Amino acid sequence: MAAPMMEHNKHSNIDLSPLNRTDSSKSESSLEDGNFTDDVVKLVQKEIGGDLKSLKKVSGLLEQLTLENKQLEEQVLTESSSVPLRVSAALSAAEESRVKLEALQEKERLLSNTLQQHLQGAQVWADSIGQVLGQLDTLERHMKYLQCLARIEELSDSIQQYLMTNSVWDAVSAIDRMASLDMGLRESGCSHLQAFLRETLRFWHKILKDKLASDFEEVLTQFHWPFISPPTQTLSPPANLQELNSQLELLVSQLLSLQTTDDLISEKKETPARPGQSQTPPLSLPIQIMLLPLIKRFRYHFTGNRQTNNLSKPEWYLTQVLIWMGNSSNFMDEKIQPILDRAGANVNARVELCRGLLTLAQEKLGHDAPRLLYDDALFCHLVDEVLQFEKELRSTHSYPRTYPGVLYILLEETVFQKWLSVERKMAVEKVDAMLSAEGAWSSQYKDITDMDELKAPDCAETFMTLLLVITERYRSLPCPRAQLSFLALQKELVDDFRIRLTQVMKEESRQPLSPRYCAILNAANYISTVLSDWGDNVFFLQLQQAAVSVGEEILGSLGATEMGRLASLEGSLFEALLALLERLRGDMLGRLLDAVMRDVKEKAQPYCKDRWISLPSQSDQATMSLSSSACPMMLCLRDHLLQLQQMLCLPLFQMFWQGLAERLDSFIYEDLILYNHFNEGGAAQLQYDMTRNLFPLFGHYCKRPENFFKHVKEACIILTLKVGPALLLCDVLKQSEEDEGILNHQQPSPESALNELGIYKLAPSDVQILLNLRSAWLNQC
């Protein structure tokens, strides 16, 4: 059994190396053969493997492969036989397409030749027909021209007939049709026809307008128009009032119907809009006729050599215009306005009359203003009257702000520059006068407590009133650029006044406790307070927004940061001036504090040099009292506080006493406490002087004055500590120095120990110094 078994193993391990060698040699000769051999080897290994029993599968595998090979050969033969057939079919189709294309090209050539011959023959006919059409076009234009002439003649005859029969509405309708024809010929090149039509239209329009105007004036006369004086109830109404009302309504309606034609003939256009104002349409025809008698009266009185035509009296004609507006307002509202409403006219009768009368004032001002440029007094008077007129026009007569008034006369470049220069000149003169006045540095409200909170001297109050008056004068100007120009002038005046205050302050700086010095300080504070309030005013906030867009041209170059602050409303237009005034105020307060502290330090010298180390203890004294050496210092402080409380305004006095308390705190701590040593009696006496005498001096101005003397208060706590707590505190401070840099959670920090004693301001090192000032143990801590 062993031999067969061995034989079986021998056959079962067939050596396929020859196949591998064959495969290797073929792969070297050809890459394709190598791939094929690999496939064969893989197939044999897959189907047969190394088992001899699997050799019986070889015949089946061979049959299968032979069948697949035969099928592949048939497919190849089929495909190779069909390719020549498709190629030949494609060639045949291409040849057939070429033949058709050549035939089409030949047809196109023949048609092109035929068409060219036809066009050459038709050109002669086209030329002759073009001449005929040109003649027809000329004839047509001539016919239309004649038709227009006939239409004009027809309308003219119709208007004549209507006027002869007093058919006014028909005449108005015919004139409207003629006006429509005139507008239709505007684009025409027939200038003679246009001129003829315009003259014809003007002729008939004038006749009809004159007729209606005459009738309208007769009716108005019966209503006592124009009202030169205020209408009174004593005038009895006409007997035929109802008939007159009917005639008035009819005539106004007919005149309104002529409005379009009247504007066309007069070539009236809307008045060009000025900055911030809308365009204004032409005056309605009935209002124009109503204005005629008033215009005649105005020109009679205020032109020529009449005594009423006086350059120095602009109020005469301005007041007259306002009087006529007021006298006529009731009639316009009660009689004319209802008729206009029923006629569908979108017109305010009273405003229309004001517009017409305002034109008279505008013409007169435009004529007179340039003649007054070289007389400052008369020019100022004219400006005042114009501003007053504008104010009354807008308020009393409710004239719309979208319509131009008379202020634009003052905005003409030469007039406006003159206005600015006169305002500057007069303001400087007034400032000179107010600063040199006898009571310039005293307050007119000094005896009235409720009204003298800011204690502003007369010169400062008068100056700000002057600025306020200037503001009111330019507030109503319709042009932001003009308003910004005045704002620049105001800022210039404020800066000039600040410089004057600085000059006067330097003269008084040798006596900073004098009433005049304090008045200068109050003046700077008052101006700063008012300017801060103005910065939040709506009017100046609007100017601030205008300054962002056009301000650089007027207010000078503004940095990007400043422009951003202005645009976001974080800053104000007066920010630079406020900073300068704040600097002046701070400088003056510093000088004032220096003067008081010099006086206090001088009086405090005996107190500082007192024998604090040898004073009797508190138990040896019946009652504690103020140190005799401290009395001069305390009296000096009291007198200065009372004096400056009377002379300084409340905000400044608060800043003063708080600054004084801060300086006193440092002075007493550094020059008295740290300079001396204290026994128990000396520490108790110091604490008594401070808590019972110094602090109460400032208790009139706050509830807890000791909070402003933190160094002194905490130093007194340390100096008056009982021996036991003082020793414990000394140990804690020593231990913290020794353990510096070592974290020890069991040992309390020096800061927490000090906080338990009420010490928050002084550092541990300062406390050690103070403990060493106690005579009980010198240099023990």
Residue, then its C-alpha position, 0 to 999 in steps of 0.5 A: m500500500a505504501a508504493p501505490m500511495m507514493e505513486h499517487n503522491k508523485h502523480s498528484n504533484i505534477d511539475l508545471s515548471p515547463l509550462n512556466r518556462t514556456d510562458s516565460s520565453k514567450s513573454e520575452s518574445s512578444l507581450e501579447d503572446g505572454n499575456f495569452t500564455d498566462d491566460v492559458v495557464k490560469l485556465v488550466q490551473k482553474e479547471i484541472g488544478g494538480d489533481l490527476k482525477s480532474l484530467k477527465k475534464v480536458s475533453g469537455l473543456l476542449e469541446q467548449l473552447t472549440l465551440e466558442n472559437k467557431q462562434l467567434e469566427e462566424q461573427v467576424l465573417t458576418e461583420s467583415s461582409s457587411v462593412p463594404l455594403r454600408v460604405s458603398a451605400a454612403l458613397s452612392a448617397a454622397e454622389e446623388s447629393r452632389v448632383k442635386l447641389e449642382a442642379l440647384q446652383e444652376k437654377e440659382r444662377l439663372l434666376s439671378n440673371t432674370l431678376q437683374q434684368h427685371l430690376q434694370g427694366a423697372q428702375v425707369w418706372a420707379d424713377s417716374i413714379g417717385q417724381v409723381l409721389g413727390q409731387l403728390d406729397t407737395l400737393e398734400r402738404h399744400m392742402k394741409y397748409l390750406q386746411c390749417l388756414a381754413r381751420i384758423e379762419e373758421l375758428s376766428d369767424s366762430i369766435q367773432q360770431y360767439l362774441m357778437t352773440n355774447s356766447v362767452w363759453d362757446a368763445v372760450s371753447a373755440i379759443d381752446r381749440m385754437a390753442s390746441l392747434d397752436m400746440g400741435l404746430r409747435e414741431s412744424g417747420c411752418s414758421h409763418l403759419q405758426a406766427f399767423l396762428r399765434e397772432t390770431l390767437r393772441f388777438w381773440h384771447k385779448i378781446l375775450k380776456d379784456k371783456l371778462a376782466s372788465d366785467f370781473e372788475e365791475v363785480l369786484t368794485q361792487f364788493h368794495w375791492p380792493f380792501i385798502s383799509p380793514p373791512t368793517q361791518t358797517l358797510s351794508p351788503p349790496a341789495n343784489l348780493q345773490e346776483l353779484n355772487s352768481q356773476l362773480e362765480l361765472l366770471v371766475s370760472q370763465l377766466l379759469s377756462l382761459q388760464t391755459t391759453d393765457d399761459l401759452i400766449s404769455e409763455k409763462k413757465e413755472t418759477p425755477a425752484r430754489p434750494g429747499q423749495s418747490q417750483t411755483p406755477p404761474l398765478s391764476l388769471p382771476i388773481q392776476i386781475m384782482l392784483l391789478p389795482l393793488i399793483k398800481r397803488f404799490r408802484y404809485h407810492f413806492t417808485g419814482n420821486r414819491q416821499t413814500n419811496n424812501l431807501s431808509k424806510p423799507e418797512w413802509y412797503l413791506t408793512q403795506v404788503l402785509i396789510w393788504m394780505g390781512n385785509s383781503s384774507n377774509f374775502m379770498d377765503e369766503k368768496i373766491q375760494p369756494i368758487l375755485d373749489r367748485a371749478g375744480a381748481n387746485v388753488n388756494a386763493r389766499v396763498e395765490l394773492c400773497r404770492g402776487l403781492l410778494t412779487l411786488a416786495q421781491e422786485k422792490l427789495g431786489h432793486d433797493a438791496p444793492r443800493l444799500l451795500y455801502d451804508d451799514a446802518l441802512f443795510c442792517h435796518l433792511v435786513d432786520e425788516v426783511l427778517q421780520f417780514e418773513k417771520e410774519l408772512r410765515s406765521t400770521h399769514s400761513y404762507p407755505r414754506t415750500y414757496p419762496g419768500v423774500l429771504y433769497i434776496l439776502l442770499e445773493e452772493t454780494v448781499f450775503q457777504k455784506w450781511l456776514s461782514v456787518e454781523r461780524k463787525m457789529a458783534v465785535e463792537k458789542v463784545d467790546a462794549m459789554l467787556s468794557a461796561e462797568g458791571a461786566w463781571s457782576s451778575q444781574y441776578k446775584d440777589i435772586t438765588d433761584m435765578d442765579e444758579l450759574k452765576a454768569p456775569d453780565c458780559a457772558e450772558t449778554f454775549m450768549t444772548l447775542l449769539l442766540v439773536i444771530t441764530e434766530r436771524y439765520r434759522s429761517l434761511p432756506c439754504p443750509r450753506a448760508q446757515l453753516s456760514f453763520l455757524a462758522l461766524q458764531k464759532e469764530l466769535v466764541d473763540d474770540f471771546r474765549i481769547r479775551l477771557t484768557q487775556v483778562m484771566k492772565e491779568e487777574s491771575r495774581q489775585p485768583l481769589s478775587p471776585r473778578y477772577c471767579a466771574i471769568l471762571n463762571a463765564a467760561n463755564y456758562i458759555s460751555t454749558v450753553l454750547s453743550d445744550w446747543g449741541d443737542n438742539v434739533f436745529f443744530l443737529q440738522l446743521q450737523q448733518a448738513a455739515v457732513s456733506v457741505g461743511e468742509e467748504i465752509l467750516g474748513s477741512l475736517g478730519a476723517t475721524e471728526m467727520g465720522r463723529l459728526a455723521s454718527l452724532e457722537g460729536s457736536l459742531f461745538e466739540a473743538l470749542l468745548a475742548l478749549l473752554e474746558r482747558l481754560r476752565g481746568d487751568m483756572l480751577g487749578r490756579l484757584l486751588d493752588a492759591v487756596m492751598r498756599d494759604v492753607k499750607e502757610k496756616a497749617q505749618p504750626y499744626c504740622k510741627d506740633r509735638w504729636i509724640s508727647l501729647p497727653s492721652q485721651s484718658d488724661q483729658a476731661t474733654m477733647s477739643l480742637s488743637s489750638s495750632a489747627c485753628p488757623m488752618m480750619l478758619c482759613l479753610r472755612d473762610h475760603l469755602l464760604q467765600l468761593q461758595q458765594m462766588l462760584c456757580l454750583p458745578l464749579f464749586q463742587m469741582f473746587w471743593q472736591g479738588l481741594a479735599e483731594r489736595l488736603d488729603s495728600f498734604i495732611y498725609e504726606d506733610l503731617i502724618l508721615y513727617n511725625h511720630f505719634n503717641e497714643g494721645g497724639a494719634a487720638q488728637l489727630q483723629y479728633d481734629m480730622t473726624r470732628n473738625l476737618f471732615p465736618l467742614f466739607g459735610h455741608y456739601c456731601k453726606r460722607p466727606e470722609n470718603f474724600f480723605k481716604h489717606v487721612k481717614e485710614a491713617c488715623i485708623i492705623l495710628t489709633l489701633k489698640v496695641g493687640p490688633a496693631l501687633l497682630l497686624c504687624d505680624v501678618l505684614k511681616q509674615s507676608e513679606e517673609d512668605e512672599g512668592i510662597l502660596n499659603h492658604q492658611q495665612p490670611s493675606p495682608e489685603s484681607a486683614l487690612n480690609e477687615l480694619g476698613i483699610y482699602k486705599l493704603a498699601p501694606s507697605d504704607v501701613q507698615i510705615l504708619l505702624n512704625l510712626r507709633s511711639a509705642w514701638l519705634n522700628q518694631c514693625 
